[in-house]
Amino acid sequence: MNPFPIAWAFARANGGTSVLFLLLIAIATALGIAITSQERALREGSARAADPFDIVIAAPGSQTDLLMNVVYLRPSAVPLVPPEISLRILSEPRARLVAPLAFGDNYQGLPIVGTIAPLLEHMADGIPLEGRMFESDVEAVLGSAVPHPIGHQIAVAHGLGAINEGSHGSITAVGRMPPTGTAWDRAILVPIEFSWLAHNLTTGHPPGSDQIGPPWDPASLPGVPAFVVVADSLIAAYGLRQQYRTAETTAFFPAEVLVELYALLGDVRSLMGLLSLATQALVVAAILTGVMALMQLYRTRLAVLRALGATRVYVIAVMWCYVMGLIACGALLGLGLGIGVARTISARLAAEAGIPISPTIGGAELLLLGGLLILGAVMALIPAWLLFRRPAVTWLRG
């Protein structure tokens, strides 16, 4: 005999209760799905955003703070590398690219970063710019996500984030970067000479010169907040990192700092995953308790099935199909709901951090879903076993 029609009839007869049980399972499942998929999406998005930055060299300080400042453009004050050490870094023969960076200005809350054209070409990875590269210290290149057109006049304000502490005049947007998948997509990029001039520093070139970019004049080079270095080889990269870990400078691979942050995120994810699994188990247990209460109300009808010839295994199968139907439908609904929640959170985080974050269904989510279904399949047998220890004739007499 097929137990599914009886299980379906039972679900329809208790429609409100069944929907409530289903929603409880969906919410518990969505919590676990959202946690695991969001953590993985954040980790993958932040790692992609750090790819163009091979080595960061700066004055001594917290590497995490420097990573957030250079790679993710989170505003913070950083000390300057002295000019004589800056010149040595800029002249490093083992580097294919050494790009000085300057921060401290914004336009309508968008960070303005001073640098050199070769760094933008490196980040564009061979994709041509829309418009052209800046060619003077009064021109700018927009990140791909900056909501202003080429030709827009940018009134540069001193300060970090949306804090304005004075004006540095206007510059003209002459180009736009292709999407890089980094926080720099939301930045306005200017020649570093503009940033130096705006802060009353020398420009790295002889007085009166309108040159931008290297080569640099040793007598006119100011201090530099940070450098992005692309080494000629992997061996050279490790050599540069070791060489500039001194009392005057710090050097690090962004990836190594991210690994430490990911380890922390992984610990939090494991804890939240255990809490989510415990929540799911409690929800399933609560639902089984409710099912047992319903079975007490309908035990006479089930006993009639037994009296009409249905075996004990068949009646147990009816109850198991009903409970597993609730768990399976709730789990699938929770899967969709969890991804929806994760994408909503990711959109908010992406807008704040300026990096693409895209949660997807992966092995961890499928494992979580499978674990819930296996747990439910086992626990669904409990109410049937407890209720059917007594003979059917006892129910009929009662």
Secondary structure in CASP SS format (residue, H / E / C, confidence):
PFRMAT SS
TARGET T0000
AUTHOR 0000-0000-0000
METHOD secondary structure of the structure
MODEL  1
M C 1.00
N C 1.00
P C 1.00
F H 1.00
P H 1.00
I H 1.00
A H 1.00
W H 1.00
A H 1.00
F H 1.00
A H 1.00
R H 1.00
A H 1.00
N C 1.00
G H 1.00
G H 1.00
T H 1.00
S H 1.00
V H 1.00
L H 1.00
F H 1.00
L H 1.00
L H 1.00
L H 1.00
I H 1.00
A H 1.00
I H 1.00
A H 1.00
T H 1.00
A H 1.00
L H 1.00
G H 1.00
I H 1.00
A H 1.00
I H 1.00
T H 1.00
S H 1.00
Q H 1.00
E H 1.00
R H 1.00
A H 1.00
L H 1.00
R H 1.00
E H 1.00
G H 1.00
S H 1.00
A H 1.00
R H 1.00
A H 1.00
A H 1.00
D C 1.00
P C 1.00
F C 1.00
D C 1.00
I E 1.00
V E 1.00
I E 1.00
A E 1.00
A C 1.00
P C 1.00
G C 1.00
S C 1.00
Q H 1.00
T H 1.00
D H 1.00
L H 1.00
L H 1.00
M H 1.00
N H 1.00
V H 1.00
V C 1.00
Y C 1.00
L C 1.00
R C 1.00
P C 1.00
S C 1.00
A C 1.00
V C 1.00
P C 1.00
L C 1.00
V E 1.00
P C 1.00
P H 1.00
E H 1.00
I H 1.00
S H 1.00
L H 1.00
R H 1.00
I H 1.00
L H 1.00
S C 1.00
E C 1.00
P C 1.00
R C 1.00
A E 1.00
R E 1.00
L E 1.00
V E 1.00
A E 1.00
P E 1.00
L E 1.00
A E 1.00
F E 1.00
G E 1.00
D E 1.00
N E 1.00
Y E 1.00
Q C 1.00
G C 1.00
L E 1.00
P E 1.00
I E 1.00
V E 1.00
G E 1.00
T E 1.00
I C 1.00
A H 1.00
P H 1.00
L H 1.00
L H 1.00
E H 1.00
H H 1.00
M H 1.00
A H 1.00
D C 1.00
G C 1.00
I C 1.00
P C 1.00
L C 1.00
E E 1.00
G E 1.00
R C 1.00
M C 1.00
F C 1.00
E C 1.00
S C 1.00
D C 1.00
V C 1.00
E E 1.00
A E 1.00
V E 1.00
L E 1.00
G C 1.00
S C 1.00
A C 1.00
V C 1.00
P C 1.00
H C 1.00
P C 1.00
I C 1.00
G C 1.00
H C 1.00
Q E 1.00
I E 1.00
A E 1.00
V E 1.00
A E 1.00
H E 1.00
G C 1.00
L C 1.00
G C 1.00
A C 1.00
I C 1.00
N C 1.00
E C 1.00
G C 1.00
S E 1.00
H E 1.00
G E 1.00
S E 1.00
I E 1.00
T E 1.00
A E 1.00
V E 1.00
G E 1.00
R E 1.00
M C 1.00
P C 1.00
P C 1.00
T C 1.00
G C 1.00
T C 1.00
A H 1.00
W H 1.00
D H 1.00
R H 1.00
A C 1.00
I E 1.00
L E 1.00
V E 1.00
P E 1.00
I H 1.00
E H 1.00
F H 1.00
S H 1.00
W H 1.00
L H 1.00
A H 1.00
H C 1.00
N C 1.00
L C 1.00
T C 1.00
T C 1.00
G C 1.00
H C 1.00
P C 1.00
P C 1.00
G C 1.00
S C 1.00
D C 1.00
Q C 1.00
I C 1.00
G C 1.00
P C 1.00
P C 1.00
W C 1.00
D C 1.00
P H 1.00
A H 1.00
S H 1.00
L C 1.00
P C 1.00
G C 1.00
V E 1.00
P C 1.00
A E 1.00
F E 1.00
V E 1.00
V E 1.00
V E 1.00
A E 1.00
D C 1.00
S C 1.00
L H 1.00
I H 1.00
A H 1.00
A H 1.00
Y H 1.00
G H 1.00
L H 1.00
R H 1.00
Q H 1.00
Q H 1.00
Y C 1.00
R C 1.00
T C 1.00
A C 1.00
E C 1.00
T C 1.00
T E 1.00
A E 1.00
F E 1.00
F C 1.00
P H 1.00
A H 1.00
E H 1.00
V H 1.00
L H 1.00
V H 1.00
E H 1.00
L H 1.00
Y H 1.00
A H 1.00
L H 1.00
L H 1.00
G H 1.00
D H 1.00
V H 1.00
R H 1.00
S H 1.00
L H 1.00
M H 1.00
G H 1.00
L H 1.00
L H 1.00
S H 1.00
L H 1.00
A H 1.00
T H 1.00
Q H 1.00
A H 1.00
L H 1.00
V H 1.00
V H 1.00
A H 1.00
A H 1.00
I H 1.00
L H 1.00
T H 1.00
G H 1.00
V H 1.00
M H 1.00
A H 1.00
L H 1.00
M H 1.00
Q H 1.00
L H 1.00
Y C 1.00
R H 1.00
T H 1.00
R H 1.00
L H 1.00
A H 1.00
V H 1.00
L H 1.00
R H 1.00
A H 1.00
L C 1.00
G C 1.00
A C 1.00
T C 1.00
R H 1.00
V H 1.00
Y H 1.00
V H 1.00
I H 1.00
A H 1.00
V H 1.00
M H 1.00
W H 1.00
C H 1.00
Y H 1.00
V H 1.00
M H 1.00
G H 1.00
L H 1.00
I H 1.00
A H 1.00
C H 1.00
G H 1.00
A H 1.00
L H 1.00
L H 1.00
G H 1.00
L H 1.00
G H 1.00
L H 1.00
G H 1.00
I H 1.00
G H 1.00
V H 1.00
A H 1.00
R H 1.00
T H 1.00
I H 1.00
S H 1.00
A H 1.00
R H 1.00
L H 1.00
A H 1.00
A H 1.00
E H 1.00
A H 1.00
G C 1.00
I C 1.00
P C 1.00
I C 1.00
S C 1.00
P C 1.00
T C 1.00
I C 1.00
G C 1.00
G H 1.00
A H 1.00
E H 1.00
L H 1.00
L H 1.00
L H 1.00
L H 1.00
G H 1.00
G H 1.00
L H 1.00
L H 1.00
I H 1.00
L H 1.00
G H 1.00
A H 1.00
V H 1.00
M H 1.00
A C 1.00
L H 1.00
I H 1.00
P H 1.00
A H 1.00
W H 1.00
L H 1.00
L H 1.00
F C 1.00
R C 1.00
R C 1.00
P C 1.00
A H 1.00
V H 1.00
T H 1.00
W H 1.00
L H 1.00
R H 1.00
G C 1.00
END
